[in-house]
């Protein structure tokens, strides 16, 4: 699994030793127990602005969606403070390039207002995810000492062969497509996270404070541990 190393951080026990995630491969999360996950980013709708008929239709579609499931799913809501640094930088560039002094002053006032509004209002950005699992096998035949070994040394994880991984991925994608279709019945759009987005999601979950000051680089530039 690709591990994130922050500049200036002291060497220590790899973070992944304490995580249940063994690897992220081809947009699929491989857990240490051999199960795999697909993570969907889901759009939202403003339910309160819908008419009564529309609300009833959405509720009925949601009930049918839940009743049609024959496997568990996890719904994840992530809330974090909205970051507008890039937007503020664009406003500053527009301010510098503006020749009209009146418009330049208005851009400055608007930029200061937006910055103040976000800082004082503590405006949060919400993202919605659906985690789709697949358990291709069980651990019933695994002995006591084998289980203890995985607990004491979490790096000892199940490594799937390429052939088995392809087969499991194909089964998982059938579930993923089924969930996407079910969400569409409620006017919700969903897209599966790629490897980069999945790592960023895990990074923000386990490093919520660092994420505000230490932005992730592309996974291709990250150091990896064998």
Protein Blocks (a to p, Z undefined) as FASTA:
>chain_A
ZZdddehiacdddfklmpcbfbdcehiacdfkopacdddddddddfklpcfklmmmmmmm
mmmmmmmpcbdcddddddddddfklmmmmmmmmmmmpmblklmmmmmmmmmmmmmmmmmn
opacddddddddddfbccklpcfklmmmmmmmmmlccdddfklmmmmmmmmmmmmmmmmm
mmmmnopacddddfklmmmmmmmmmmmmlmmmmccddfklpccdZZ
